[in-house]
Amino acid sequence: MSNDSPARGDAANDDQPGERIGDVVERIRARREESEERGTGDSDGVIADQLDVVENRLLSFTRALGADLDDVSELPFTEEAAQDEMPSALYVRHDEVLLNQVTSWLLQDQHIGLVSPYGTGKTAFREVALRDLRAHDDFVVAHVENPRDTTPRQLYGEVLEAAYDAGYELDTAQFTQARDGIPWATDEARQAVRQMAEEIRADDRRPLLIVDEIEVLPAELLSPLQTAGDAGVRLFLLGTPEGKDRIANLRGTLDSRLRYYEGIEPFDADAVEEYVERSLAYMRGERYDGQSQTLFTRDAIEDVAERSGGNAREARIECRELFTRAAFVWDRTGQSIDRIQVTPELRHRRFGMDG
């Protein structure tokens, strides 16, 4: 942090040693939710009351930066903690080889496997793929997000529901029993997928099934996946290297049909810089068009890249922590917002949670 005066009242020793401010905020938020579930009011406890204080500080900081946010869940850099999915506006195109290769395989009607360790950007890429391909007339996209809790019939059902959403219809009278347009018997659901895939392809469109977390994929889903692939549904599987090994060990014939892209390029300092720029623009409700930012110094950006080891998820968490600390310094020192800068040294400042 540059140009900041000592914190008023020197409440710097109230935090637990080594605890991140971002972690404290999340812990307070969870405590308040627990209080609400028990039926107690926001003013019935120290933690619940303090959440309001912290929330006001953070939101006041964003307003000083030109934003108009209503809740801490909308703060920048909080995708991992407060949102189910990353807004596409925050996606950094840091691996052009990945984009080019996967796009090429999609056009070639290939089955695709995207394999990379946790936190490297698969989920963000999946969100971009879901958004873009669902909006593209050539694709009819189904998605299995939680394979661990998915049955074979549900997997087939996802494909059928995607087809219904795209305007296709299925005569369920030909099946013994159906619920919500999905044949009840698994074998009949499989038959329905074959029929639907043929109809989609007859229109020169591609049915596509995106499946997350193949490392936890139940063995009972491997045969339905291969069946769907044989029926004309293209597969796009995402997971860790352990997931690739799992498919190869349990269903080698499926593995041999997948074209794998392995290892997403790590976030370097330039990628972190763009992510920060995108996040601050998104916070202000602006469309990102390459505009630079002055809140984070280049030293802070490079420090985040180094500490995160290029892991996209860790980089987001590091940025969130620094942003939160900057809000506390701004609140404590009363400085003009244009004098606040995030530097690597800021992470060593300690702040009490009281006034």
BATOR-795803 format. One line per 10 residues: number of its first residue (from 1); their letters; for each residue x, z, y of N, C-alpha, C, O. Coordinates in steps of 0.1 Angstrom, whole numbers, plus 5000, padded with zeros to 4 digits. Each point is the difference from the previous one (the first is absolute). Example, Ala and Ser with C-alpha at 12.3 -4.5 7.8 and 13.67 -1.06 7.14 Angstrom:
! BATOR-795803
1) as) 5132:5078:4943:4991:5000:5012:5009:5000:5012:5010:5007:5000  4986:4986:5011:5009:5000:5011:4992:5008:5011:5005:5001:5011
This chain:
! BATOR-795803
1) msndspargd) 5009:5000:4988:4991:5000:5012:5009:5000:5012:5009:5008:5001  4988:4984:5009:5008:4999:5012:4992:5006:5012:4988:4999:5000  5020:5006:5010:4994:5005:5012:4989:5010:4999:4991:5001:5007  5010:5008:4982:4990:5010:4999:5005:5014:5003:5012:5002:4997  4980:5006:5010:5005:5013:5003:4996:5009:4989:4992:4997:4991  5014:5016:5008:4997:5009:4989:4985:5003:5000:4993:5000:5010  5002:5002:4978:4986:5003:4998:4996:5013:5006:5008:5010:4999  4981:4991:5008:4995:5012:5006:4997:5011:4990:4995:4997:4989  5009:5015:5014:4997:5011:4991:5008:5002:4988:4999:5010:4993  5010:4980:5004:5009:5000:4988:4992:5005:4988:5004:5010:4994
11) aanddqpger) 4986:4983:5002:4993:5003:4988:5006:4992:4988:4992:4997:4990  5020:5000:5010:5006:4990:4991:5002:5006:4986:5003:4993:4991  4996:5020:5007:5003:5006:4987:4987:5003:4992:5001:5007:4990  4988:4988:5014:4987:5003:4993:4999:4992:4988:4993:5004:4990  5012:4984:5009:4999:4991:4988:5007:5006:4988:5010:5007:5002  4986:4989:4987:5008:5003:4988:5012:4991:5000:5000:4989:5004  5012:5017:4992:5012:4992:5001:4999:4987:4992:4996:5000:4989  5008:4989:5018:5000:4987:4993:4987:4993:4999:4999:4989:4995  4990:5017:5009:4987:4995:4999:4997:4989:5011:5003:5003:5011  4992:4986:4985:4997:4989:5009:4987:5004:5008:4991:5005:4994
21) igdvverira) 5009:4991:5019:4988:5002:5007:4989:4992:4995:4988:5005:4999  5014:4983:4996:4990:4992:4994:4994:5007:4988:4988:4999:4998  5020:5008:4994:4995:5007:4989:4991:5012:5004:4990:5003:4994  5014:5003:5017:4992:5011:5005:4987:4995:5005:4989:5007:4997  5010:4982:5009:4988:4994:5005:4991:4997:4988:4988:5003:5000  5017:4991:4990:4993:4997:4988:4994:5013:4993:4989:5000:4995  5020:5010:5005:4996:5012:4993:4988:5007:5008:4991:5005:4994  5010:4994:5019:4989:5006:5008:4987:4992:4998:4990:5006:4999  5012:4981:5001:4988:4992:4998:4993:5003:4986:4988:5001:5000  5020:5001:4990:4995:5003:4987:4993:5014:5000:4989:5002:4994
31) rreeseergt) 5017:5008:5013:4994:5013:5001:4986:4999:5007:4991:5007:4996  5008:4985:5014:4987:4999:5007:4990:4994:4991:4988:5004:5000  5016:4986:4993:4990:4994:4991:4995:5010:4989:4988:5000:4997  5021:5008:4999:4996:5010:4990:4990:5010:5006:4991:5004:4994  5012:5000:5019:4991:5009:5007:4986:4994:5001:4990:5007:4999  5010:4980:5005:4987:4993:5001:4992:5000:4987:4988:5001:5000  5020:4996:4989:4993:5000:4987:4994:5013:4996:4990:5001:4993  5017:5010:5012:4994:5014:4997:4989:5003:5009:4994:5011:4999  5003:4981:5011:4989:5003:5009:5004:5008:5012:4991:5004:5008  5022:4998:4995:5004:5008:5011:5002:4990:5012:5004:4989:4998
41) gdsdgviadq) 4995:5016:5014:5001:4992:5012:5015:4998:5004:5009:5007:4995  4993:4984:5014:5014:4997:5005:5006:5012:5007:5013:5000:5000  4980:5009:5005:5005:5011:5008:5002:5013:4991:5002:5010:5006  4996:4988:4981:5000:5012:4991:5014:5003:4995:5001:5010:4992  5009:4984:5012:5014:5003:4995:5011:4995:5009:4998:4990:5007  5014:5016:4991:5011:4996:5009:5004:4985:4997:5002:4992:5009  4998:5004:4978:5004:4987:4997:4991:4990:5005:5003:4990:5006  4984:5012:4992:4989:4991:5005:5001:4998:5015:4999:4989:5005  5003:5023:5002:5001:4999:5015:5012:4992:5004:5000:4993:5010  5011:5010:4983:5013:4994:5004:4999:4985:4998:5007:4992:5008
51) ldvvenrlls) 4986:5003:4983:4999:4986:4998:4995:4993:5012:5005:4989:5004  4985:5017:5003:4995:4994:5012:5010:4999:5011:5001:4990:5007  5008:5021:4993:5010:5000:5010:5010:4988:4998:5004:4993:5009  5001:5006:4978:5009:4990:4996:4994:4986:5002:5007:4991:5005  4981:5008:4991:4993:4987:5001:5000:4995:5015:5002:4989:5003  4994:5021:5006:4999:4996:5014:5014:4996:5006:5001:4991:5008  5010:5016:4987:5013:4996:5005:5003:4986:4996:5005:4992:5008  4993:5005:4979:5003:4987:4995:4992:4989:5007:5005:4989:5003  4982:5013:4998:4992:4990:5006:5003:4998:5015:4999:4989:5005  5004:5022:5002:5004:4999:5014:5013:4992:5001:5001:4992:5010
61) ftralgadld) 5008:5009:4981:5012:4992:5000:4997:4985:4999:5005:4992:5007  4986:5005:4983:4997:4986:4999:4992:4994:5012:5002:4989:5003  4990:5020:5003:4994:4995:5013:5010:4997:5011:4998:4991:5007  5012:5018:4993:5010:4998:5010:5008:4987:4997:5006:4994:5010  4994:5001:4978:5007:4988:4996:4991:4988:5001:5004:4989:4996  4984:5013:5009:4991:4989:5002:4989:4997:4989:4994:4990:5000  5005:5020:4991:4990:4998:4989:4987:5008:5003:5000:5008:5010  4990:4989:4982:4987:5008:5002:4995:5003:4986:4991:4994:4995  5015:5016:4999:4997:5004:4986:4991:5013:5000:5001:5008:5009  4991:4992:4981:4991:5012:4998:5004:5010:4990:4995:5011:5000
71) dvselpftee) 5014:4985:4991:5003:5009:4989:5014:4998:4995:5006:4989:5002  5001:5022:4993:5013:4999:4996:5002:4990:4988:5011:4995:4998  4978:5002:4995:5002:4990:4989:5003:4986:5005:5003:4991:4993  4995:5007:5021:5002:4987:5006:5014:4999:5006:5004:4990:5005  5004:5021:4994:5014:5000:5005:5008:4989:4994:4998:4997:4988  5012:4998:5019:5009:4990:4994:5009:5007:4989:5002:5012:5001  5002:4980:4990:5009:5004:4989:4993:5009:4990:5007:5007:4992  4980:4994:5008:4993:5009:4991:4993:4993:4988:4992:5006:4993  5012:4981:5004:4993:4993:4990:5001:5007:4986:4990:5000:4993  5021:5006:5004:5002:5007:4987:4991:5012:4999:4996:5003:4989
81) aaqdempsal) 5002:5004:5022:4993:5013:4999:4985:4998:5003:4992:5008:4994  5004:4983:5014:4986:5001:5005:4992:4987:4997:4988:5000:5004  5017:4990:4990:4993:4988:4998:5001:4995:4986:5011:5002:4994  4979:4992:5001:5000:4995:4986:5008:4987:4999:5006:4996:4990  4995:4997:5021:5008:4987:5000:5006:4998:5014:4996:5005:5010  5015:4987:4990:5007:4997:5012:4993:4989:5007:4997:4990:4994  5000:5011:5019:4995:4989:5008:5009:4988:5000:5012:5002:5001  4983:4987:4997:5008:4988:4998:5009:4997:5013:5010:4994:4999  4985:5011:5012:5008:4998:5013:5013:5007:5000:5009:4997:5008  4993:5013:4982:5012:5007:5000:5010:4995:4989:5011:5004:4999
91) yvrhdevlln) 4985:4985:4994:5009:4995:4990:5012:4992:5006:4998:4992:5009  5014:5012:4987:5012:4994:5005:5004:4989:4990:5003:5003:4988  4999:4985:5016:5004:4989:4991:5015:5000:4998:5007:4991:5005  4998:5020:4989:5014:5002:4999:5006:4993:4988:5013:5000:4999  4979:4995:4992:5005:4994:4988:4994:4986:4999:4990:4998:4992  5015:4992:5015:4995:4987:5000:5001:4993:4986:4992:4992:4996  5019:5012:4996:5001:4994:4987:4988:5004:4991:4995:4992:4993  5001:5021:5008:4988:5004:4993:4988:4992:5004:4993:4995:4991  5005:5004:5022:4988:4993:5004:5000:4985:4995:4990:4995:4996  5021:4999:5005:5001:4986:4996:4999:4998:4985:4993:4991:4996
101) qvtswllqdq) 5013:5018:4997:4999:4999:4985:4986:5002:4995:4995:4992:4992  4999:5019:5012:4987:5004:4996:4990:4989:5004:4991:4996:4992  5010:4999:5020:4991:4989:5005:5001:4988:4991:4991:4993:4996  5022:5003:5001:5002:4989:4991:4994:5001:4987:4994:4991:4994  5007:5021:5000:4995:5003:4986:4984:4999:5001:4994:4995:4991  5001:5010:5020:4985:5000:5001:4995:4985:5000:4990:4997:4994  5017:4995:5014:4997:4986:5001:5002:4993:4986:4993:4990:4997  5016:5014:4995:5003:4994:4987:4991:5006:4989:5002:4997:4989  4989:5012:5015:4990:5006:4991:5007:5008:4989:4996:5000:4988  5014:5008:5016:5008:5008:4991:4994:5014:4999:4993:5005:5009
111) higlvspygt) 5009:5002:4980:4998:5014:4999:5013:5007:5006:5011:4996:4998  4986:5014:5011:5011:5006:5008:5002:5015:4997:4990:5007:4998  5022:4998:5001:5003:5014:5000:5009:5003:5011:5011:4995:5002  4985:5015:5007:5008:5005:5011:5005:5014:4996:4993:5009:4999  5020:4992:4999:5006:5012:4994:5010:5006:5010:5010:4993:5005  4989:5020:4999:5009:5006:5009:4997:5015:4999:4989:5004:4997  5021:5004:5006:4998:5015:5000:4990:5005:5009:4996:4993:5009  5000:5019:4989:4990:5006:5009:5004:5000:5015:5012:5003:5003  4979:4995:5006:5003:5001:5014:5006:4989:5006:5004:5000:5012  4998:4989:4981:5008:4988:5006:4991:4990:5007:5006:4990:5005
121) gktafreval) 4981:5011:4994:4992:4991:5008:4990:4992:4991:4994:4991:5006  5004:5013:4982:4991:4992:4991:4985:5002:5005:4993:4990:5001  5004:5022:5003:4986:5002:5004:4997:4993:5013:4989:4994:5002  5020:5006:5007:4998:4993:5013:4999:4985:4997:4992:4993:5006  5016:5001:4985:4999:4986:4997:4987:4997:4993:4994:4990:5002  5002:5019:4989:4987:4998:4994:4988:4999:5010:4992:4992:4998  5009:5017:5012:4989:5000:5010:5000:4986:5007:4989:4995:5003  5023:5000:5000:5001:4987:5007:4994:4989:4991:4993:4991:5004  5011:5010:4983:4995:4990:4990:4985:5001:4999:4993:4989:5000  5002:5023:4999:4985:5001:4998:4993:4994:5012:4990:4993:4999
131) rdlrahddfv) 5015:5011:5013:4993:4995:5012:5001:4985:5002:4990:4994:5002  5022:5001:4996:5002:4985:5002:4993:4992:4990:4994:4990:5003  5008:5014:4984:4995:4991:4989:4985:5001:4999:4993:4990:4997  5001:5022:5006:4985:5001:5000:4994:4991:5011:4989:4996:4999  5019:5002:5012:4995:4992:5011:5003:4985:4998:4995:4991:5008  5012:5005:4981:5004:4987:4997:4990:4994:4990:4997:5006:4990  4998:4982:5013:4989:4994:4992:5005:4996:4986:4992:4998:4991  5021:5001:5007:5005:4996:4987:5000:5011:4990:5002:4997:4988  4996:5015:5016:5002:5012:4991:4987:5008:4999:4993:5002:5010  5004:5003:4979:4990:5010:4997:5007:5012:4995:5004:5000:4988
141) vahvenprdt) 4997:5011:5020:5010:5011:4997:4992:5012:4996:4992:5006:5006  5012:4999:4982:4996:5013:4995:5012:5010:5000:5011:4996:5000  4986:5017:5000:5010:5010:5002:4998:5012:4991:4989:5006:5001  5020:4998:4991:5000:5013:4993:5010:5009:5006:5012:4998:4998  4983:5012:5009:5009:5009:5007:5005:5012:4992:5012:5004:5001  4980:5001:4990:5003:5011:4992:4999:4997:4985:4990:5004:4993  5020:4989:5001:4999:4996:4986:4999:5011:4990:4994:4999:4990  5012:5013:5014:4999:5011:4991:4986:5004:4997:4997:5005:4989  4994:4993:5020:4986:5004:4999:4990:4989:4997:4988:5001:5002  5018:4987:4995:4992:4988:4998:4999:4997:4985:5009:5000:4992
151) tprqlygevl) 4979:4996:5004:4997:4996:4986:5000:4985:4999:5000:4993:5011  5002:5001:4977:4999:4986:4999:4988:4994:5006:5000:4989:5007  4988:5017:4991:4988:4995:5006:5000:5000:5015:4996:4990:5007  5010:5021:4999:5001:5000:5014:5009:4990:5006:4998:4994:5011  5013:5003:4982:5009:4990:5004:4993:4986:5001:5001:4993:5009  4992:5004:4980:4992:4987:5000:4990:5001:5011:4997:4990:5007  4997:5022:4996:4990:5001:5010:5006:4997:5014:4993:4994:5008  5019:5010:4995:5007:4997:5012:5000:4985:5003:4998:4995:5011  5006:4998:4978:5001:4985:5002:4986:4994:5003:4998:4992:5008  4992:5013:4985:4986:4995:5002:4995:5003:5014:4994:4992:5006
161) eaaydagyel) 5008:5021:4998:4995:5004:5013:5007:4991:5011:4994:4997:5010  5019:5000:4989:5007:4992:5010:4993:4986:5000:4999:4994:5011  4998:5001:4977:4993:4987:5000:4986:5000:5007:4997:4991:5007  4996:5020:4990:4987:5002:5007:5001:5000:5015:4993:4993:5007  5018:5014:4997:5002:5001:5015:5004:4987:5006:4997:4997:5012  5008:4994:4979:5004:4987:5005:4989:4990:4999:5002:4988:5003  4986:5016:4992:4988:4992:5000:4997:4994:4987:4990:4992:4998  5017:5012:4991:4997:4995:4987:4989:5009:4993:4998:5012:5004  4995:4983:4986:4989:5007:4993:5002:4999:4985:5006:4990:4995  4989:5020:4998:5001:5000:4986:4986:5003:4994:4993:5009:5005
171) dtaqftqard) 5003:4983:4986:4987:5002:4993:5002:5011:4990:5004:4998:4988  4992:5014:5016:5002:5012:4991:4990:5000:4989:5001:5008:4991  4988:4984:5009:4990:5000:4990:5006:4995:4986:4995:5003:4990  5017:4991:5010:5006:4995:4988:5007:5012:4993:5005:4998:4989  4996:5013:5017:5007:5011:4994:4991:5011:4996:4988:5001:5005  5016:5007:4985:4991:5010:4995:4995:5010:5010:4988:5003:5001  5021:5002:5007:4997:5009:5011:5010:4999:5011:5012:4998:4998  4983:5004:5014:5009:4999:5012:4996:5010:5010:4988:5004:5001  5022:5002:5006:4997:5009:5011:5008:4996:5012:5012:4997:5000  4980:5001:5011:5006:4996:5013:5007:4986:4998:5011:4998:5007
181) gipwatdear) 4984:4994:4985:5006:4986:4998:5012:5000:4990:5005:4989:4998  4998:5022:4996:5011:5001:4991:4995:5002:4986:4994:5011:4997  5009:4980:4993:4996:5003:4987:5005:5013:4995:5011:5004:5002  4980:5004:4991:5003:5013:4995:5011:5000:4989:5009:5008:5000  4989:4983:4991:5010:4999:4989:5013:4994:5004:5000:4990:5008  5011:5016:4989:5013:4995:5004:5002:4986:4996:5005:4992:5008  4992:5004:4979:5002:4987:4996:4992:4990:5008:5004:4989:5003  4983:5015:5001:4992:4991:5008:5006:4999:5015:4999:4989:5006  5006:5022:4999:5007:4999:5013:5012:4991:4999:5002:4993:5010  5005:5007:4980:5011:4991:4998:4995:4985:5000:5006:4992:5007
191) qavrqmaeei) 4983:5006:4986:4995:4986:5000:4995:4996:5014:5002:4988:5004  4992:5021:5003:4996:4997:5013:5011:4997:5010:4999:4991:5008  5013:5015:4990:5011:4997:5008:5005:4986:4997:5004:4993:5009  4996:5003:4979:5004:4987:4996:4991:4989:5007:5005:4990:5006  4982:5013:4993:4990:4990:5007:5003:5000:5015:5000:4989:5006  5001:5022:5000:5002:5001:5014:5013:4993:5005:5000:4993:5010  5011:5009:4982:5012:4994:5004:4999:4985:4999:5006:4993:5008  4987:5002:4982:4998:4986:4999:4993:4994:5012:5003:4990:5005  4986:5017:4999:4993:4996:5012:5008:5000:5013:5000:4990:5007  5008:5020:4994:5009:5001:5012:5010:4988:5000:5002:4994:5010
201) raddrrplli) 5004:5004:4979:5010:4990:4999:4994:4986:5001:5006:4990:5005  4981:5009:4991:4994:4987:5002:4998:4996:5014:4998:4988:5004  5002:5022:5005:4999:4998:5014:5014:4999:5007:5001:5001:5012  5009:4997:4979:5014:4999:5005:5005:5013:5008:5007:4999:5010  4988:5012:4985:5004:5013:5005:5007:5008:4989:4999:4997:4989  5008:5014:5016:5008:5007:4990:4995:5015:4999:5000:5007:5011  4995:4997:4978:4997:5015:4999:5013:5007:4998:5009:4997:4992  4992:5014:5016:5013:5008:5000:4996:5015:4998:4991:5005:5006  5017:5001:4985:4998:5015:4998:5012:5007:5003:5011:4998:4994  4989:5011:5017:5011:5008:5004:4999:5013:4994:4990:5007:5001
211) vdeievlpae) 5020:4998:4992:5000:5013:4993:5012:5008:5005:5012:4996:4999  4985:5016:5006:5011:5009:5005:5005:5009:4989:4994:5002:4990  5018:5004:5012:5005:5011:4992:5001:4997:4985:4994:5007:4992  5012:4982:5005:5000:4996:4986:5009:5010:4991:4999:5000:4988  5008:5009:5019:5008:5010:4993:4990:5010:4993:5005:5007:4991  4983:4994:5013:4990:5009:4994:4989:4993:4993:4990:5006:4997  5012:4981:5001:4990:4992:4994:4997:5004:4986:5009:5000:4992  4979:5004:5004:4997:5004:4987:5002:4988:4990:4997:4989:5003  5007:5014:4985:5003:4990:4990:4987:4992:4997:5001:4988:4997  4988:5018:5004:4987:4993:4997:4996:4990:5010:4992:4991:4998
221) llsplqtagd) 5015:5008:5014:4997:4990:5010:5009:4988:4999:4997:4990:5006  5013:5011:4986:5010:4988:4999:4993:4988:4993:5002:4989:5005  4990:5014:4985:4993:4989:4993:4990:4993:5009:4999:4988:5001  4992:5020:5007:4991:4994:5009:5007:4992:5011:4995:4990:5004  5016:5015:5001:5008:4993:5010:5004:4986:4995:4999:4990:5006  5006:5010:4982:5005:4988:4994:4988:4990:4997:5001:4988:5002  4988:5018:4994:4988:4992:4998:4995:4994:5013:4997:4988:5000  5003:5020:5010:4996:4994:5013:5009:4989:5005:4996:4990:5005  5017:5012:4992:5010:4990:5004:4998:4987:4992:5001:4989:5005  4996:5013:4982:4997:4988:4991:4988:4993:5005:4998:4988:4998
231) agvrlfllgt) 4992:5019:5007:4988:4994:5005:5001:4993:5013:4990:4993:5004  5021:5008:5002:5002:4993:5013:5002:5008:5012:5002:4995:5011  4997:5018:4987:5002:5010:5011:5015:5002:5002:5007:5004:4991  4998:4993:5021:5014:5002:5003:5002:5015:5002:4992:5007:5007  5019:4999:4988:5003:5014:5001:5011:5002:5011:5010:4992:5000  4989:5018:5007:5010:5005:5010:5001:5015:4998:4992:5008:5005  5019:4995:4988:5002:5014:4996:5011:5006:5009:5010:4994:5002  4988:5019:5002:5010:5006:5009:5003:5014:4994:4992:5007:4995  5021:4997:5005:5004:5013:4995:5015:5001:5000:5008:4992:5006  4997:5019:4988:5014:5003:5000:5007:4993:4988:4993:4994:4992
241) pegkdrianl) 5020:5006:5007:5007:4994:4989:4995:5006:4987:5000:4994:4990  4996:5019:5010:4995:5006:4987:4987:4993:4996:4998:4999:4988  4995:4997:5022:4987:4992:4996:5003:4987:4993:4993:4997:4991  5017:4996:5014:5004:4988:4994:5005:5002:4985:4996:4993:4991  5012:5018:5007:5004:5003:4987:4988:5004:4991:5000:4997:4988  4991:5010:5018:4988:5004:4992:4992:4988:4995:4996:5000:4988  5002:4990:5020:4993:4988:4996:5008:4993:4989:4994:4995:4991  5019:5004:5011:5008:4993:4991:5000:5006:4986:5000:4994:4990  5000:5020:5010:5001:5007:4987:4986:5000:4993:5000:4999:4988  4989:5002:5020:4987:5001:4994:4993:4986:4998:4992:4999:4991
251) rgtldsrlry) 5012:4992:5017:4993:4987:4999:5009:4989:5005:4999:4994:5011  5011:5003:4980:5010:4990:5004:4995:4986:5003:5006:4993:5008  4983:5003:4986:4994:4987:5003:4995:4999:5014:5001:4989:5006  4994:5022:4999:4995:5000:5014:5012:5000:5009:5001:4993:5010  5009:5015:4987:5013:5000:5008:5006:4987:5002:5005:4996:5010  4995:4996:4979:5007:4987:5000:4993:4990:5009:5006:4990:5004  4981:5013:5000:4993:4990:5008:5001:5004:5015:4996:4992:5008  5010:5019:4995:5001:5004:5014:5013:4995:5006:5010:5000:4994  4989:4996:5019:5012:4997:5008:5003:5012:5009:4992:5003:5009  5019:5003:4988:5002:5013:5007:5009:4998:5013:5010:4992:5000
261) yegiepfdad) 4986:5015:5011:5009:5001:5011:5004:5015:5000:4991:5009:5001  5022:4993:4998:5005:5014:4999:5008:5005:5012:5010:4993:5003  4986:5018:5003:5007:5006:5010:4997:4994:5014:5005:4990:5004  4987:5018:5004:4997:4996:5014:5012:5004:5008:5006:5011:4999  4998:4981:5011:5011:5003:5009:4998:5013:5007:4988:5002:5005  5022:5006:4996:4998:5013:5007:4998:4998:5015:5004:4990:5006  4990:5020:5001:4999:5000:5014:5014:5002:5006:5006:5011:4998  4999:4980:5010:5012:5002:5008:4995:5005:5014:4989:5002:5002  5021:5000:5007:4997:5006:5013:4991:4990:5008:4991:5005:5007  5010:4982:4991:4992:4991:5008:4985:5001:4994:4991:4999:5008
271) aveeyversl) 5008:5003:4979:4986:5001:4995:4994:5013:5004:4988:5000:5004  5019:5011:4997:4995:5012:5005:4996:4999:5015:4989:5005:5004  5019:4988:5004:4997:4998:5014:4987:4992:5001:4992:5004:5008  5006:4986:4984:4988:4992:5001:4988:5009:4996:4989:4999:5006  5013:5009:4984:4989:5008:4995:4996:5010:5011:4988:5002:5003  5022:5004:5004:4997:5009:5011:4993:4992:5011:4990:5005:5006  5014:4983:4998:4994:4992:5010:4985:4997:4996:4991:5002:5008  5007:4994:4980:4987:4997:4995:4991:5013:5001:4988:4999:5004  5017:5012:4992:4992:5012:4999:4996:5005:5014:4989:5004:5002  5020:4995:5008:4997:5005:5013:4990:4990:5007:4991:5004:5007
281) aymrgerydg) 5010:4983:4990:4991:4990:5005:4986:5002:4994:4990:5000:5007  5010:5003:4980:4987:5003:4993:4994:5012:5005:4987:5001:5002  5021:5009:5001:4995:5013:5006:4992:4997:5013:4990:5007:5003  5016:4984:5005:4994:4997:5013:4989:4990:4999:4994:4996:5010  5003:4999:4978:4989:4990:4998:5004:4987:5004:4992:4991:5004  5022:5006:4997:5005:4987:5004:5003:4991:4988:5004:5006:4989  4995:4982:5012:5005:4990:4990:5015:4999:5001:5005:4999:5011  5002:5002:4978:5015:5000:5001:5004:4985:5001:4996:4992:4992  5012:5006:5018:5006:4987:5002:5015:5000:5004:5004:4993:5008  5003:5016:4984:5014:5001:5002:5004:5009:5012:5012:5001:5003
291) qsqtlftrda) 4979:5007:5003:5003:5008:5011:5009:5012:4996:4998:5006:4989  5012:4997:5019:5010:5010:4996:4994:5014:5004:4990:5001:5007  5017:5009:4989:4996:5014:5003:5012:5008:5005:5012:4996:4997  4986:5014:5011:5011:5008:5006:4999:5015:4995:5009:5007:5004  4981:4997:4988:4999:5014:4996:5011:5004:4991:5007:5010:5002  4996:4982:4987:5010:5002:4991:5013:4993:5004:5000:4988:5003  5011:5020:4998:5013:4994:5003:5005:4992:4988:4995:5002:4989  5014:4989:5013:5006:4992:4989:5007:5009:4990:4999:4998:4988  5007:5013:5018:5007:5010:4991:4989:5006:4991:5003:5003:4988  4986:5000:5017:4989:5007:4992:4995:4990:4989:4998:5004:4989
301) iedvaersgg) 5001:4983:5015:4995:4990:4990:5011:4999:4989:4996:4999:4988  5016:5000:5015:5011:4999:4990:5000:5012:4991:5003:4999:4988  4995:5013:5018:5000:5012:4993:4989:5000:4990:5001:5005:4988  4987:4991:5016:4989:4999:4991:5003:4991:4988:4997:5003:4988  5008:4985:5015:5004:4990:4990:5010:5006:4990:4998:4998:4988  5011:5010:5017:5011:5006:4991:4994:5011:4992:5002:5001:4988  4990:5008:5018:4994:5011:4993:4990:4996:4989:4999:5006:4990  4994:4984:5013:4990:4995:4991:5006:4992:4989:4993:4997:4990  5019:4999:5011:5006:4991:4990:4993:4987:4999:5001:4993:4989  4992:5002:5021:4993:4988:5000:4987:5000:4993:4993:4990:4999
311) nareariecr) 5003:5022:4996:4987:5002:4994:4989:5000:5011:5000:5009:5009  4991:4982:4990:4990:4998:5011:4991:5012:5001:4997:5004:5012  4999:5002:4978:4992:5013:5001:5007:5011:5006:4995:5007:5009  5018:4995:4987:5008:5011:5007:5003:4997:5014:5000:5009:5009  5001:4978:4995:5002:4996:5014:4988:5004:5008:5001:5005:5011  4987:4993:4984:4988:5003:5007:4999:5015:5002:4996:5005:5011  5008:5003:4979:4999:5015:5001:5010:5005:5010:4997:5009:5008  5015:4985:4992:5010:5004:5010:4996:4997:5014:5002:5008:5009  4992:4980:4993:4995:4997:5013:4989:5010:5004:4999:5004:5012  4992:4999:4979:4989:5009:5003:5006:5014:5005:4995:5006:5010
321) elftraafvw) 5015:4999:4983:5006:5013:5003:5006:4999:5014:4998:5010:5008  5009:4980:4996:5007:4999:5013:4989:4998:5011:5002:5006:5010  4988:4987:4987:4989:4998:5010:4993:5013:5003:4998:5003:5011  5000:5005:4978:4993:5013:5002:5009:5009:5008:4995:5008:5008  5018:4992:4989:5009:5009:5007:5001:4996:5015:5001:5009:5009  4998:4978:4994:5001:4996:5014:4987:5005:5007:5001:5003:5012  4988:4997:4981:4988:5005:5006:5001:5015:5004:4996:5004:5011  5011:5004:4981:5002:5014:5003:5009:5002:5011:4998:5009:5009  5013:4983:4992:5009:5001:5011:4993:4996:5013:5002:5007:5010  4991:4983:4990:4992:4995:5012:4991:5012:5004:4999:5002:5012
331) drtgqsidri) 4994:5004:4979:4990:5010:5003:5008:5013:5006:4995:5006:5010  5016:4997:4984:5007:5013:5004:5007:4998:5013:5001:5010:5008  5005:4979:4994:5009:4998:5012:4992:4995:5013:5005:5002:5011  4983:4992:4987:4993:4995:5011:5006:4988:5007:4997:4998:5011  5012:4995:4982:5006:4989:5006:4991:4988:5001:4990:4999:4993  5014:4992:5016:4992:4987:5001:5002:4993:4987:5011:5000:4993  4979:4993:5003:5000:4993:4987:5011:4989:4999:5006:4998:4990  4998:4996:5021:5010:4990:5000:5014:5005:4999:5010:4993:4999  4991:5021:5001:5013:5006:4998:5002:5004:4985:5011:5005:4997  4979:4994:4995:5000:5004:4987:5006:4989:4991:4995:4989:5000
341) qvtpelrhrr) 5015:5014:4993:5006:4991:4990:5003:5007:4987:5003:5011:5000  4995:4981:4989:5002:5006:4987:5015:4996:4996:5003:4988:5000  5005:5022:4997:5014:4998:4996:5002:5007:4987:4991:5008:4996  5019:4989:4997:5003:5007:4987:5001:5015:5001:4996:5007:4991  5009:4998:5021:5001:5014:5001:4987:5008:5000:5000:5012:4998  4989:4981:5005:4987:5006:5001:4996:5007:4987:4993:5010:5000  5012:4984:4989:4995:5006:4987:5006:5014:4998:4996:5007:4991  5014:4997:5016:5007:5013:4999:4993:5010:5009:5003:5012:4999  4988:4984:5010:4993:5010:5008:4990:5007:4992:4994:4994:4991  5004:5019:5012:4990:5007:4992:4989:5005:5010:5004:5005:5011
351) fgmdg) 4984:4994:4985:4989:5004:5010:4990:5009:4993:4996:4998:4989  5001:5013:5018:4989:5009:4995:4987:4993:5002:4998:4991:5009  4992:5014:4984:4987:4994:5001:4991:5006:5010:4989:4996:5002  5016:5015:5004:4992:5006:5010:5003:4995:5014:5009:4992:5001  4984:5013:5009:5002:4994:5014:5013:5006:5006:5003:4996:5011
